[in-house]
Amino acid sequence: MKKVRVGLIGCGFISEIYLNNAKEFNFYDITACADLDISRAKATAKKHGVEKVYTPNELIQDPDIDLVLNLTIPAAHADIAVQALRSGKHVYSEKPLAVTREEGQAILEAAKESGCYVGNAPDTFLGGGIQTACRLIEEGRIGRPVSATAFMMNHGHEHWHPDPGFYYQKGGGPMFDMGPYYITALISMMGPVKRVTGAVNVTFPERTISSEQKRGEKIQVNTPTQINGVMEFHQGAVASIITSFDTWHHNLPFIEVYGDEGSLVVPDPNTFDGPVRVRRKDEEQWSEIPLTHGFSQNSRGIGLAEMAYAILEGRPPRASGDLAYHVLDIMHGFHDAAAQGRHYELSSTCDRPLPLPEGIDQNNFHERMSVK
């Protein structure tokens, strides 16, 4: 079988799970890695048996690389992606697609000009939990979705993260940090969004780090840390979303979808597992539904695998650049609507991602994906 040759740029913490999970598939290989810190790239390559070690620019120029896995910090996503696309390479990046809409548009334009594909995290919507929820909606188990709720609420990262300052600067905050998981999950179940509105706040303009590495240092907060948004979907449903670094405690669900025939409890969209629960209008209790798909363990990188297979088949990936840009546009839309006191009409859209075949996992991926 022909294999897609992947070069990884950015050998930080998140690269470990990508490298480990890549070994589960036989149609792509991570053959090179790069980092601004060449010693870190060498250590990563040695640990995982990666053949080549490069600087980022060297990797992008290697004619033997088909796809660049972009695991750099968000501020570098667009620069690396555009360079790679202009060098004739497909790109799969961690979330978000870019920091600004303009950067995101530049990535999509470079992909169009080069004829290459763009894929982007999060890929948790391809996990067993959310794929099962998508299947239930497709089957009409709750009827037509009419509304949804999504909640990501905590008190921020300064109590555990070794260097949390960037979470409180432009391009950070709870919406850009965690919003992609929730919004992508909602789109995978209900399709694209036509307009949004929102309200934002900064409850604590200064944060004190309590994690050990920088204990006692102050952080000046320069981005909203409480974002309450409303999303109107093209198919007619309305969703409420809250992302917050200003909440001490809560007892709210991750995501729920409410249909005209029943309700659906959706699992944490930052994981791949369940539980998934359904309760129809005439039922007295919730029923937990067995997962219909695999990839319920930590399967970060399944989006990369699906993209590699898509390249071999000559079709766009499910975790596509258009989907990632639509999510980016929505997140900025909440902030813009709050600043301007109005609704924001989305200038972007995307297709609802096709569901994965039922029963798929890493052991039968080629067999299941080949069935048309």
C-alpha positions in Angstrom: 0.0 0.0 0.0 1.2 3.5 -0.8 2.0 5.6 2.3 1.6 9.3 2.9 4.9 10.7 4.2 4.3 13.1 7.1 6.8 15.7 8.5 6.1 17.0 12.0 6.9 20.6 12.9 6.7 21.4 16.6 8.1 18.7 19.1 6.3 20.0 22.2 4.0 18.1 24.6 1.2 17.4 22.1 3.5 15.8 19.6 3.9 12.7 21.9 0.3 11.5 21.4 0.4 12.1 17.6 3.6 10.1 17.3 2.3 7.2 19.4 -1.0 7.0 17.7 0.5 7.2 14.2 2.0 3.7 14.8 -1.6 2.3 14.7 -2.0 2.9 11.0 -0.2 1.4 8.0 -1.0 4.1 5.3 1.0 7.0 6.6 4.4 7.4 8.4 5.9 10.3 10.3 9.3 10.3 8.6 10.7 13.6 9.7 10.4 16.0 12.6 11.5 19.6 13.2 11.6 22.2 15.9 13.1 25.6 16.5 15.0 23.9 19.3 17.0 21.3 17.2 18.0 19.4 20.4 14.3 18.8 21.1 13.7 17.6 17.6 16.7 15.2 17.9 15.4 13.8 21.2 11.9 13.3 19.8 13.3 11.6 16.7 15.4 9.3 18.8 12.6 8.3 21.1 10.1 7.5 18.3 12.4 6.2 15.6 11.8 9.1 13.2 14.3 9.0 10.3 15.0 12.7 9.7 15.6 15.7 11.9 15.3 19.2 10.4 14.8 22.8 11.0 11.2 23.9 10.1 12.4 25.5 6.8 14.4 22.4 5.9 11.4 20.1 6.5 9.1 22.3 4.4 11.6 22.1 1.5 12.1 18.3 1.6 10.5 16.9 -1.6 10.0 13.5 0.1 7.4 15.0 2.5 3.8 14.9 1.4 2.0 16.3 4.4 3.2 18.8 7.1 1.8 18.1 10.6 1.8 21.6 12.1 2.0 21.4 15.9 3.5 24.9 16.5 2.0 27.5 18.7 -1.2 29.2 17.4 0.6 32.4 16.4 2.9 30.4 14.1 0.1 28.3 12.5 -0.6 30.5 9.5 3.1 31.2 8.6 4.0 27.5 8.7 0.9 26.4 6.9 1.2 28.9 4.0 4.9 28.1 3.5 4.1 24.4 3.4 1.2 24.8 1.0 3.2 27.0 -1.4 5.8 24.2 -1.4 3.2 21.8 -2.6 2.5 20.0 0.7 -0.8 19.2 2.3 -1.1 20.6 5.9 -2.8 19.4 9.1 -2.6 21.7 12.0 -3.5 21.8 15.7 -6.4 24.1 16.7 -7.2 26.9 16.0 -6.6 27.2 12.2 -5.1 30.6 12.8 -5.3 33.5 15.2 -7.1 36.0 12.9 -9.6 35.6 10.1 -7.2 37.2 7.7 -4.6 34.5 8.5 -7.2 31.8 8.1 -8.2 33.1 4.7 -4.6 33.2 3.6 -4.2 29.5 4.5 -7.3 28.6 2.5 -6.2 30.7 -0.5 -2.8 29.1 -0.5 -4.4 25.7 -0.5 -6.6 26.6 -3.4 -3.7 27.9 -5.4 -1.5 24.9 -4.7 -4.3 22.3 -5.1 -3.4 20.8 -1.7 -5.6 20.0 1.2 -5.9 21.6 4.6 -6.9 19.7 7.7 -7.2 20.9 11.2 -7.9 19.8 14.8 -9.9 19.3 16.8 -10.6 15.8 15.7 -12.4 14.7 18.8 -15.7 14.9 16.8 -14.4 11.8 15.0 -14.3 9.8 18.3 -16.7 7.2 19.3 -18.7 9.5 21.6 -19.6 12.3 19.2 -19.9 10.0 16.2 -22.5 8.0 18.2 -24.4 11.2 18.9 -24.2 12.1 15.2 -25.6 8.7 14.3 -28.5 9.1 16.7 -29.4 12.4 15.3 -29.2 11.0 11.7 -31.5 8.2 12.7 -34.1 10.6 14.1 -33.9 9.3 17.6 -34.7 12.8 19.0 -36.5 14.1 16.0 -35.5 17.4 14.4 -32.9 19.3 16.6 -34.4 22.6 17.7 -31.9 23.8 20.2 -28.7 22.9 22.1 -26.6 24.0 25.0 -22.8 23.9 25.5 -20.8 24.8 28.6 -17.0 25.0 29.2 -16.6 26.7 32.5 -13.6 26.7 35.0 -11.4 29.2 36.7 -8.5 29.3 34.3 -5.1 27.7 34.0 -2.9 29.8 36.3 -3.2 27.3 39.2 -1.7 24.4 37.2 -0.1 25.4 34.0 3.7 26.1 34.2 3.5 29.2 31.9 -0.2 30.3 31.7 0.3 33.9 30.5 -0.7 33.4 26.9 -4.1 32.1 27.8 -5.0 35.7 28.9 -3.7 37.5 25.8 -5.2 38.2 22.4 -5.9 34.9 20.6 -6.3 33.2 24.0 -9.2 33.2 26.5 -11.6 30.3 27.0 -13.3 30.7 23.6 -10.2 30.3 21.5 -8.7 27.8 23.9 -11.6 25.4 24.2 -14.4 26.8 21.9 -13.1 24.8 18.9 -14.0 21.5 20.6 -17.6 22.5 21.4 -18.4 24.4 18.2 -16.9 21.7 16.0 -19.0 19.1 17.8 -22.2 21.1 17.3 -21.5 21.6 13.6 -20.8 17.9 13.2 -24.3 17.2 14.6 -26.3 20.1 13.2 -24.3 21.6 10.3 -23.1 25.2 9.7 -24.1 28.4 11.5 -25.6 31.4 9.8 -25.3 34.1 12.5 -24.2 34.6 16.1 -24.4 37.1 18.9 -22.7 37.4 22.2 -21.7 39.2 25.4 -18.3 39.1 26.9 -16.6 40.2 30.1 -13.3 40.3 32.0 -14.2 39.6 35.7 -10.6 39.4 37.0 -8.4 41.9 35.1 -5.3 40.6 36.9 -4.4 36.9 37.7 -1.9 35.6 40.1 0.0 32.4 39.1 -0.2 29.7 41.8 1.6 26.9 39.8 5.1 26.3 41.0 7.3 27.4 38.1 6.1 31.1 38.2 4.3 31.2 41.5 3.3 34.7 42.6 3.8 36.3 39.1 1.0 38.6 37.9 -0.8 38.3 34.6 -2.6 41.3 33.1 -5.7 40.0 31.3 -6.0 41.4 27.8 -8.8 39.2 26.3 -12.4 38.4 27.4 -12.5 35.5 29.9 -16.3 35.2 30.0 -18.1 34.7 26.7 -21.8 33.9 26.4 -22.9 33.3 22.8 -25.9 32.3 20.8 -25.6 30.4 17.5 -28.3 30.2 14.8 -27.9 27.2 12.5 -28.9 27.1 8.9 -31.1 24.1 9.6 -33.1 26.1 12.1 -31.7 25.1 15.5 -30.5 27.7 18.0 -27.6 26.9 20.5 -26.4 28.7 23.6 -22.7 28.4 24.5 -20.7 29.6 27.5 -17.0 29.5 27.7 -15.5 30.9 31.0 -12.3 31.2 32.9 -14.3 33.2 35.5 -16.3 30.3 37.1 -15.3 28.7 40.4 -17.8 25.8 40.3 -20.8 24.6 38.3 -23.0 21.6 37.7 -23.9 22.0 34.0 -23.6 19.4 31.2 -20.9 19.6 28.4 -23.4 19.5 25.5 -27.1 18.7 25.2 -29.2 18.7 22.0 -33.0 19.1 22.3 -35.2 17.7 19.5 -38.9 17.9 18.8 -39.1 14.1 19.8 -36.6 13.9 22.6 -33.2 15.0 24.1 -29.6 13.9 23.7 -26.7 14.2 26.2 -23.4 14.5 24.4 -20.1 13.7 26.1 -17.1 16.0 26.7 -16.1 17.2 23.3 -12.4 17.4 24.4 -12.5 13.6 24.7 -13.2 10.7 22.4 -15.4 8.5 24.7 -19.0 8.6 26.0 -21.3 8.4 27.8 -24.1 9.2 25.3 -27.6 9.3 26.7 -31.0 9.7 25.1 -34.5 10.3 26.4 -37.5 10.4 24.1 -40.5 12.5 24.8 -42.6 9.5 26.1 -39.8 7.9 28.2 -39.5 8.3 32.0 -35.7 7.7 32.2 -32.5 8.4 30.3 -30.9 5.5 28.4 -27.2 5.2 27.9 -26.4 4.2 24.3 -23.5 1.8 23.5 -21.0 3.5 21.3 -21.5 2.7 17.6 -17.9 3.7 16.6 -14.4 3.0 17.9 -11.7 5.6 18.6 -13.0 6.0 22.2 -9.6 6.1 23.8 -7.2 9.0 23.5 -7.2 9.0 19.7 -5.8 12.5 19.1 -4.4 12.3 15.6 -7.4 10.4 14.1 -8.1 13.6 12.0 -4.5 13.3 10.6 -5.0 9.6 9.8 -8.4 10.3 8.1 -6.7 13.1 6.1 -3.9 10.9 5.0 -6.4 8.3 3.8 -8.3 11.1 2.1 -5.2 12.2 0.2 -4.8 8.6 -1.1 -8.4 8.6 -2.2 -8.2 12.1 -3.7 -10.9 13.7 -1.6 -11.0 16.5 1.0 -10.6 15.4 4.7 -13.5 15.4 7.2 -11.6 17.7 9.7 -11.2 20.2 6.8 -9.8 23.7 6.5 -13.3 25.0 5.6 -14.7 23.6 8.8 -11.8 25.0 10.9 -12.2 28.4 9.3 -16.0 28.4 9.9 -15.2 27.7 13.6 -12.7 30.5 13.7 -15.2 32.9 12.1 -17.8 32.0 14.7 -15.5 32.5 17.6 -14.5 36.0 16.4 -18.2 36.6 15.7 -19.1 36.3 19.3 -16.4 38.9 20.2 -17.4 41.2 17.3 -21.1 41.0 18.1 -20.4 41.9 21.8 -18.2 44.8 20.9 -20.6 46.2 18.3 -23.9 45.4 20.1 -25.4 43.4 17.2 -25.7 40.1 15.5 -22.8 38.9 13.3 -23.8 37.3 10.0 -21.3 34.6 9.1 -19.4 35.2 5.9 -18.2 31.6 6.0 -19.8 28.2 5.8 -18.8 24.6 5.5 -20.4 21.2 4.8 -21.5 19.1 7.7 -18.7 16.6 8.0 -19.6 13.1 6.7 -19.9 10.6 9.6 -17.3 7.8 9.8 -18.6 4.3 8.9 -20.3 2.6 11.8 -18.0 0.2 13.8 -14.8 1.7 12.5 -11.6 1.6 14.6 -7.9 1.6 14.1 -7.9 -2.2 13.4 -10.4 -2.1 10.5 -9.9 1.5 9.2 -8.8 0.6 5.7 -11.6 -2.1 5.4 -14.4 0.2 6.6 -13.3 3.3 4.8 -13.0 1.4 1.5 -16.7 0.4 1.6 -18.7 2.8 -0.6 
